[in-house]
Amino acid sequence: MIIIVIIVVAASSGSKKSVSTSPSPSVNSTSTTTGTPDTKSQADALSAFVAGSGSDTSQMKAAVANHVTKVDANNGSVSVYTDLSGGLGSADGSTATLIVAAATDWAKQAYPPAFGVGLITVYNAGGSILGNGNY
């Protein structure tokens, strides 16, 4: 089995943005007192966006609601941390695929890539890559 992981690093002249915890898909800036994005608020924003989405399936909504613990996002890169324990090729990998699919519309709107393609990476509870996809 050959696994290829592509990491996209993009420079942007814009500042980092994070999203409010309101269920609407609007993009509002929230951060911690240190000026860094509040990753828990980003997870809440993703969950609210997916829950209110008419295009995401019930399986996608359940995967995000039940497993996403933290999101760290900026323009072109979204890291989604979960409570899943499997690795690449495991049953949890299919759940990671659902999370990537569910997060795509949110990421395109809230964290547009600077150079046309962004990357969503889903990590398991141990911090290992569980799945990824472009947006």
C-alpha positions as CSV (number, residue, x, y, z in Angstrom):
1,M,0.0,0.0,0.0
2,I,1.5,3.3,-1.0
3,I,0.3,6.4,0.8
4,I,1.1,9.8,-0.6
5,V,0.6,12.9,1.6
6,I,0.8,16.3,0.0
7,I,1.1,19.3,2.2
8,V,0.2,22.7,0.8
9,V,1.8,25.7,2.4
10,A,0.5,29.0,1.2
11,A,1.6,32.5,2.0
12,S,-1.2,35.1,2.3
13,S,-1.1,38.8,2.7
14,G,-4.4,38.7,4.6
15,S,-4.7,38.0,8.3
16,K,-5.8,34.8,9.9
17,K,-9.6,34.6,10.5
18,S,-11.6,32.5,12.7
19,V,-15.4,32.0,12.8
20,S,-18.0,33.0,15.3
21,T,-20.0,30.2,17.0
22,S,-23.3,31.4,15.6
23,P,-25.1,28.8,13.5
24,S,-25.1,31.0,10.4
25,P,-22.3,30.5,7.9
26,S,-21.1,34.1,8.2
27,V,-17.5,34.7,8.9
28,N,-16.7,36.7,11.9
29,S,-13.3,37.1,13.6
30,T,-12.9,35.7,17.1
31,S,-9.7,35.0,18.9
32,T,-8.1,34.3,22.3
33,T,-6.6,37.0,24.4
34,T,-3.2,36.1,22.8
35,G,-4.5,37.0,19.3
36,T,-4.4,33.4,18.1
37,P,-7.5,31.7,16.6
38,D,-9.7,30.1,19.2
39,T,-9.7,26.5,18.0
40,K,-12.6,25.4,20.1
41,S,-14.7,28.2,18.6
42,Q,-13.6,27.1,15.2
43,A,-14.8,23.6,16.0
44,D,-18.1,25.0,17.3
45,A,-18.5,27.1,14.1
46,L,-17.8,24.0,11.9
47,S,-20.4,22.0,13.8
48,A,-23.0,24.7,13.6
49,F,-22.4,25.3,9.9
50,V,-22.7,21.5,9.1
51,A,-25.7,21.1,11.3
52,G,-27.5,23.9,9.4
53,S,-26.4,22.8,6.0
54,G,-28.9,21.5,3.6
55,S,-26.4,19.8,1.4
56,D,-24.6,17.6,4.0
57,T,-25.9,14.1,4.7
58,S,-27.0,12.9,8.1
59,Q,-23.9,10.7,8.2
60,M,-21.7,13.8,7.6
61,K,-23.5,15.8,10.3
62,A,-23.2,12.9,12.8
63,A,-19.5,12.5,12.1
64,V,-18.8,16.1,12.8
65,A,-21.1,16.4,15.8
66,N,-19.9,13.2,17.4
67,H,-16.2,13.2,16.7
68,V,-14.7,16.7,16.1
69,T,-12.9,18.0,19.2
70,K,-10.8,20.9,17.8
71,V,-10.3,22.8,14.5
72,D,-7.2,24.9,13.7
73,A,-7.9,26.8,10.5
74,N,-6.4,29.6,8.4
75,N,-6.4,30.5,4.8
76,G,-5.8,27.4,2.8
77,S,-5.3,24.9,5.6
78,V,-7.8,23.3,8.0
79,S,-6.7,20.8,10.6
80,V,-9.6,18.9,12.2
81,Y,-8.8,16.9,15.4
82,T,-11.1,14.1,16.5
83,D,-11.6,11.5,19.2
84,L,-11.3,8.7,16.7
85,S,-8.7,6.0,17.4
86,G,-8.1,4.3,14.0
87,G,-5.5,5.0,11.4
88,L,-5.3,5.3,7.6
89,G,-7.3,2.4,6.1
90,S,-9.3,1.7,9.2
91,A,-13.1,2.0,9.6
92,D,-12.4,5.4,11.2
93,G,-10.8,6.5,7.9
94,S,-14.3,6.4,6.3
95,T,-15.5,8.7,9.2
96,A,-12.6,11.0,8.4
97,T,-13.7,11.1,4.8
98,L,-17.2,12.2,5.9
99,I,-15.7,14.9,8.0
100,V,-13.6,16.2,5.1
101,A,-16.7,16.2,2.9
102,A,-18.8,18.0,5.5
103,A,-16.1,20.6,6.2
104,T,-15.4,21.5,2.5
105,D,-18.1,24.2,2.1
106,W,-17.4,25.7,5.4
107,A,-13.6,25.9,4.7
108,K,-14.2,27.4,1.2
109,Q,-16.2,30.2,2.7
110,A,-14.4,30.8,6.0
111,Y,-10.8,30.1,5.0
112,P,-10.4,30.5,1.2
113,P,-7.1,29.2,-0.1
114,A,-4.7,31.9,-1.2
115,F,-3.6,30.0,-4.3
116,G,-6.7,28.1,-5.5
117,V,-6.5,24.9,-3.5
118,G,-6.8,24.3,0.2
119,L,-6.1,21.2,2.3
120,I,-8.3,19.7,5.0
121,T,-6.5,17.2,7.2
122,V,-8.3,15.0,9.8
123,Y,-6.3,13.7,12.8
124,N,-7.1,10.9,15.2
125,A,-7.0,11.2,19.0
126,G,-3.3,10.4,19.0
127,G,-2.5,13.1,16.5
128,S,-1.8,10.9,13.5
129,I,-3.3,11.7,10.1
130,L,-6.6,9.8,9.6
131,G,-7.5,11.4,6.2
132,N,-7.3,14.5,4.1
133,G,-8.7,16.2,1.1
134,N,-8.5,19.3,-1.0
135,Y,-11.1,22.1,-1.1
